[in-house]
Amino acid sequence: MPELKDVPVVVFGNKVDKKEALKEEEFREVMNLPFHLTKGKEPSSFNPGAKANIEVFMCSVKARAGYSDGF
């Protein structure tokens, strides 16, 4: 879908407050979103080689952590 090429996409890895939760690196591997393919979290360090405008944010709604970063 080329028309969505520039639309930002956020992928949330939720439940990080649980001890059995995946670490970000493991989550990225499962989702096939390695660091070199995603956009970057900081505007000052965007990845120019990113294949799409997509980024992963690990979060816990229960702990109120991480999800606001994605928004």
Order of alpha helices (4+ residues) and beta strands (2+ residues): beta-alpha-beta-alpha
